[in-house]
Amino acid sequence: MTTPPTASTVDVPALRELLDSDDRPRLIDVRTPGEFETGHIPGSYNVPLDLLREHRAELRAHLDEQVVLVCRSGQRAGQASQALATAGLPNLRVLHGGIGAWQAAGEPVSAGRPRWDLERQVRLVAGSIVLGSVLTSTTVPRAKWLAAAIGGGLTFAALSNTCAMGMALSKLPYNRGPKCDMGAVLSALASNRS
């Protein structure tokens, strides 16, 4: 998945240079708390995309400098960029390639409990449902329509740049990880101003 073309991007070497400068950007990781707990760029703040959308005006008051948004691949960070831009926040950039590109470049990651990425979970669930329904359709012909429904859902997800299955899976306890408290995030942002 790629970053939407409207988002300004920054690649890994440029972000490393920014982080080593005196004018460090704020890093906002918009993945789920579970994904963040698994591994994140040191010094980043976890503000899941749904929480960011809900509290973008409050975040606006605490993010008046450079901001780099991070997710797994750049897709959710691009959506976060659009949400924060509508709240009037300037100087937004998205890490091109997300945390995957950061890790591939050998940059440091604060690691925690390993978990499967949300996209991998979607592939497992969707693939299992399709495989199961196709196999079942050999004895119950109507089961093939479940495979068709999943295929239609995945097609819609690609065209609309949303994923209902991913949103549903993100609500599972496995993916929630530690609760992300917006008050704590805002307090940390306020206390760590340069």
C-alpha positions as a printed NumPy array, in Angstrom:
array([[  0.   ,   0.   ,   0.   ],
       [  1.239,   3.447,  -0.753],
       [  0.797,   6.863,   0.743],
       [ -1.991,   8.954,  -0.774],
       [ -0.503,  11.466,  -3.246],
       [ -1.802,  14.466,  -1.259],
       [  0.427,  13.681,   1.734],
       [  3.911,  15.148,   1.906],
       [  6.391,  12.338,   2.537],
       [  9.806,  11.987,   4.087],
       [ 12.092,   9.017,   3.457],
       [ 14.138,   7.204,   6.088],
       [ 17.49 ,   8.995,   5.477],
       [ 15.773,  12.406,   5.594],
       [ 13.939,  11.493,   8.795],
       [ 17.185,  10.278,  10.374],
       [ 18.752,  13.631,   9.491],
       [ 15.789,  15.501,  11.007],
       [ 15.932,  13.422,  14.194],
       [ 19.646,  14.16 ,  14.56 ],
       [ 19.097,  17.92 ,  14.135],
       [ 18.223,  20.531,  16.746],
       [ 14.778,  20.969,  15.166],
       [ 13.478,  17.441,  15.781],
       [  9.987,  16.679,  14.479],
       [  7.301,  15.075,  16.637],
       [  6.779,  11.458,  15.628],
       [  3.151,  10.343,  15.842],
       [  2.607,   6.618,  15.301],
       [ -1.014,   6.015,  14.249],
       [ -0.999,   2.218,  14.462],
       [ -2.972,   0.286,  17.058],
       [ -1.536,   0.147,  20.593],
       [ -0.754,  -3.535,  20.017],
       [  1.22 ,  -2.789,  16.852],
       [  2.986,   0.105,  18.593],
       [  3.876,  -2.105,  21.549],
       [  5.408,  -4.669,  19.181],
       [  7.886,  -2.134,  17.831],
       [  8.122,   1.604,  17.279],
       [ 10.61 ,   4.369,  16.566],
       [ 12.125,   5.525,  19.87 ],
       [ 10.62 ,   8.819,  21.013],
       [  7.388,   8.43 ,  19.044],
       [  3.923,   8.911,  20.515],
       [  1.138,   6.404,  19.907],
       [ -2.107,   8.028,  18.766],
       [ -4.171,   5.371,  16.951],
       [ -5.881,   6.631,  13.807],
       [ -9.423,   6.442,  15.192],
       [ -8.381,   8.33 ,  18.352],
       [ -6.487,  10.892,  16.259],
       [ -9.551,  11.567,  14.119],
       [-11.712,  11.995,  17.218],
       [ -9.275,  14.351,  18.992],
       [ -7.609,  16.157,  16.092],
       [ -8.568,  19.611,  17.397],
       [ -6.988,  18.861,  20.778],
       [ -3.881,  17.503,  19.082],
       [ -3.699,  20.651,  16.961],
       [ -3.085,  22.691,  20.106],
       [ -0.078,  20.498,  21.018],
       [  1.487,  19.965,  17.599],
       [  2.52 ,  23.348,  16.297],
       [  5.933,  22.257,  15.015],
       [  7.053,  19.67 ,  12.446],
       [  5.142,  16.398,  12.637],
       [  6.01 ,  13.089,  10.997],
       [  3.249,  10.492,  10.952],
       [  4.162,   6.818,  11.033],
       [  2.237,   3.595,  10.459],
       [  3.07 ,   0.192,   9.011],
       [  3.216,   1.157,   5.338],
       [  2.119,   4.797,   5.025],
       [ -1.598,   4.283,   4.313],
       [ -3.003,   5.039,   7.782],
       [ -0.445,   7.817,   8.271],
       [ -1.699,   9.381,   5.018],
       [ -5.261,   9.266,   6.367],
       [ -4.051,  10.812,   9.636],
       [ -2.3  ,  13.555,   7.662],
       [ -5.564,  14.412,   5.897],
       [ -7.456,  14.448,   9.223],
       [ -4.91 ,  16.737,  10.902],
       [ -4.69 ,  18.988,   7.835],
       [ -8.454,  19.578,   8.055],
       [ -7.857,  20.692,  11.656],
       [ -5.404,  23.302,  10.32 ],
       [ -2.137,  21.645,  11.313],
       [  0.776,  22.648,   9.045],
       [  4.123,  20.908,   8.553],
       [  2.754,  17.366,   8.293],
       [  4.759,  14.607,   6.665],
       [  4.331,  10.859,   6.351],
       [  7.217,   8.42 ,   6.684],
       [  7.415,   6.862,   3.214],
       [  7.236,   3.084,   3.584],
       [  6.339,   3.352,   7.27 ],
       [  7.942,   1.428,  10.092],
       [  8.789,  -1.339,   7.616],
       [ 11.1  ,   0.971,   5.672],
       [ 12.589,   2.247,   8.939],
       [ 13.417,  -1.304,  10.066],
       [ 14.682,  -2.327,   6.609],
       [ 17.167,   0.568,   6.761],
       [ 18.537,  -0.821,  10.044],
       [ 17.316,   2.099,  12.123],
       [ 16.64 ,   1.537,  15.852],
       [ 13.27 ,   0.244,  17.026],
       [ 11.973,  -0.05 ,  20.587],
       [ 10.716,  -3.633,  20.544],
       [  8.132,  -5.282,  22.757],
       [  5.942,  -8.352,  22.534],
       [  5.879,  -9.717,  18.953],
       [  2.48 ,  -9.735,  17.185],
       [  1.253, -10.173,  13.666],
       [  0.656,  -6.956,  11.715],
       [ -2.987,  -6.104,  11.108],
       [ -2.586,  -6.546,   7.343],
       [ -1.207, -10.046,   7.875],
       [ -4.166, -10.879,  10.102],
       [ -6.587,  -9.658,   7.413],
       [ -4.863, -11.877,   4.84 ],
       [ -5.107, -14.876,   7.198],
       [ -8.802, -14.365,   8.004],
       [ -9.858, -13.525,   4.441],
       [ -7.819, -16.383,   2.964],
       [ -9.147, -18.859,   5.521],
       [-12.746, -17.866,   4.848],
       [-12.292, -18.104,   1.073],
       [-10.479, -21.45 ,   1.289],
       [-13.035, -22.848,   3.733],
       [-16.009, -21.712,   1.681],
       [-14.561, -23.07 ,  -1.588],
       [-13.846, -26.435,   0.031],
       [-17.301, -26.474,   1.642],
       [-18.899, -25.6  ,  -1.711],
       [-17.985, -29.084,  -2.981],
       [-20.767, -30.416,  -0.737],
       [-22.814, -27.26 ,  -0.11 ],
       [-22.775, -25.317,  -3.427],
       [-24.089, -22.085,  -1.907],
       [-20.957, -21.754,   0.255],
       [-19.14 , -20.325,  -2.789],
       [-21.083, -17.094,  -2.268],
       [-19.23 , -16.49 ,   0.992],
       [-15.96 , -16.563,  -0.981],
       [-17.523, -14.141,  -3.472],
       [-18.589, -11.815,  -0.636],
       [-15.062, -11.77 ,   0.806],
       [-13.638, -11.086,  -2.664],
       [-16.111,  -8.235,  -3.12 ],
       [-15.216,  -6.852,   0.302],
       [-11.503,  -6.92 ,  -0.487],
       [-12.125,  -5.222,  -3.828],
       [-14.162,  -2.496,  -2.11 ],
       [-11.42 ,  -2.138,   0.531],
       [ -8.847,  -1.515,  -2.191],
       [-11.021,   0.961,  -4.091],
       [-12.143,   2.901,  -1.012],
       [ -8.794,   2.708,   0.811],
       [-10.586,   1.36 ,   3.891],
       [-10.805,  -2.115,   5.388],
       [-13.834,  -3.146,   7.426],
       [-12.194,  -6.461,   8.33 ],
       [ -9.063,  -4.67 ,   9.51 ],
       [-11.141,  -2.274,  11.604],
       [-12.998,  -5.218,  13.16 ],
       [ -9.776,  -7.135,  13.853],
       [ -8.185,  -4.057,  15.449],
       [-10.864,  -4.18 ,  18.156],
       [ -9.826,  -7.688,  19.296],
       [ -7.993,  -7.849,  22.65 ],
       [ -4.914,  -9.271,  20.885],
       [ -4.558,  -6.065,  18.869],
       [ -5.535,  -3.546,  21.491],
       [ -2.455,  -3.84 ,  23.663],
       [ -2.202,  -1.265,  26.423],
       [ -4.998,   1.317,  26.423],
       [ -4.053,   4.545,  24.69 ],
       [ -5.236,   7.423,  26.872],
       [ -5.561,  10.698,  24.98 ],
       [ -5.083,  12.732,  28.166],
       [ -1.745,  11.015,  28.804],
       [ -0.657,  11.582,  25.203],
       [ -1.549,  15.29 ,  25.352],
       [  0.232,  15.634,  28.7  ],
       [  3.359,  13.949,  27.299],
       [  3.285,  16.188,  24.214],
       [  2.94 ,  19.295,  26.402],
       [  5.732,  18.293,  28.794],
       [  8.166,  17.407,  25.99 ],
       [  7.967,  20.623,  23.988],
       [ 11.303,  21.785,  22.678]])
